[in-house]
Amino acid sequence: MCRHFPSCPTADAADREAARTIAHHPEQGWSLLCNEVLLFDDTGDLLPDGSIIPPSRLVLAQAAR
């Protein structure tokens, strides 16, 4: 439960990744946010209910040759 003021966004909010980081493990590629969301370096998320938010990678168009 968040004790910050103002409160961090909940895990089901669109801006869930704006919650404060409470544990950061760059060597393992993840961070735990205050709203219990696991945020991965590849931009994927694991929500507290076990739901997965896939990575949001930009796809670059291949240059014409």
BADOVEX-440050 format. One record per residue: residue in one letter; x, y, z of N, C-alpha, C in turn. Coordinates in steps of 0.05 Angstrom, whole numbers, plus 32768, in hexadecimal, padded with zeros to 4 digits. Atoms other than C-alpha are relative to their C-alpha. Example, Ala and Ser with C-alpha at 12.3 -4.5 7.8 and 13.67 -1.06 7.14 Angstrom:
// residues 2
A80127FE8800080F67FA6809C801280188000S7FF07FE87FFF81117FEB808F7FF18016800E
This chain:
// residues 65
M80117FE88000800080008000801280198000C7FEF7FE78004801C80447FEB7FFB80138017R80017FEC7FEB802C80758022800A801B7FF7H7FF67FE7800B804580AC7FF47FE980157FFDF80147FEB8005802280EF7FEC800B80127FEAP8019800E8006800680F67FBB80057FE27FFBS7FFD801D80047FF980AB7FB4800A7FF97FE4C7FF7800B801A801B80847F7D7FE87FF57FF0P8016800C80107FEF806C7F437FFD7FE38007T8005801C7FFA7FD080287F4E800B7FEF7FE9A7FF5801280147FE77FEB7F287FEE7FFE7FE7D8011800180187FAA7FEE7EFA7FFC801B7FF3A80027FE5800D7FB280387EE9801180017FE7A7FF17FFD80197FCB804C7EA5801D800A8005D7FE67FF57FFA800580717EC5800E7FF18017R7FF580117FEA801980377EF3801E80028003E7FE27FFF7FFF8063803F7EE1800A8019800CA7FF77FE77FF2806480847F0280027FFC801EA7FFD80067FE3806280637F47801D80018008R7FE57FFF7FF780A0806A7F71800D7FE58001T7FF180197FFE80D680357F6E80077FFA801DI7FF980087FE580DF800F7FAF80167FEC8001A7FEA8013800281117FDB7F97800A80017FE3H7FF57FFE801B81407FE07F5B80177FEC7FFEH7FEB80148004816A7FA77F41800880007FE2P7FF87FFE801C818B7FBD7F0080107FE87FF6E7FF18017800881B87F817F007FEE7FE97FF7Q801380158007817A7F557EFA7FEB800B7FECG80127FF5801481537F857ECE7FE480068009W801B7FF97FF681177F977EFA800180138017S80057FEE7FE980FB7FC87F2C7FE57FFA800BL801A80037FF380C37FC27F5E7FF6801C8006L800B7FE67FFB80957FFE7F607FEE7FFE8019C80107FFD7FE8806C80167F9C7FE57FF37FFDN801A800C8005802C7FFC7F7C80027FE27FFAE7FFB801D800380497FB57F7A80037FF67FE4V7FFB8007801C80567FB77F2F801E7FFA7FFDL7FE58006800780967F957F188005800C7FE4L7FFA7FF3801980B47FC07EE1801A7FF57FF6F7FE8800C800C80E67F9E7EB3800E80137FEDD7FF07FEF8011811E7FBF7E8C7FF780007FE3D800A8002801C80FF7FA77E4B7FE6800F7FFCT80187FF07FFF80C37FD47E5C7FE77FEF8005G801780117FF980967F997E6E7FFA8003801ED80097FFE7FE4806E7F987EAF7FF37FE68009L800F80167FF380557F627EDE7FEF800D8016L80127FF47FED80187F797F047FFC7FEE8019P800380107FE780087F627F4C7FED7FE87FFDD8013801680047FCF7F367F32800B7FEA7FEDG7FF4801480127FFF7F107F047FFD80077FE3S80037FF7801B7FEA7F357EC5801A800A7FF5I7FE77FF8800D80217F437E937FF980177FECI80017FEB801480297F847E6D80197FFC7FEEP7FE98005801180557F747E31801180197FFBP7FEE7FE9800680927F9F7E207FF580117FEAS80097FED801480827FDD7DF88018800A7FF1R7FE87FF9800F80BB7FDE7DC77FF8800E7FE6L80057FF2801980BE800D7D8D800D7FEF7FE9V7FF6800E801780C67FEB7D4A800A80147FECL7FF57FED801480F480117D1C7FFF7FF47FE4A80028009801C80E8800C7CD2801D7FFC7FF5Q7FE58005800C81237FEE7CAC800480157FE9A7FFA7FEC8014814480227C8080007FF37FE5A8000800A801C813A80197C35801C80007FF6R7FE48003800A817880017C128002800A7FE4
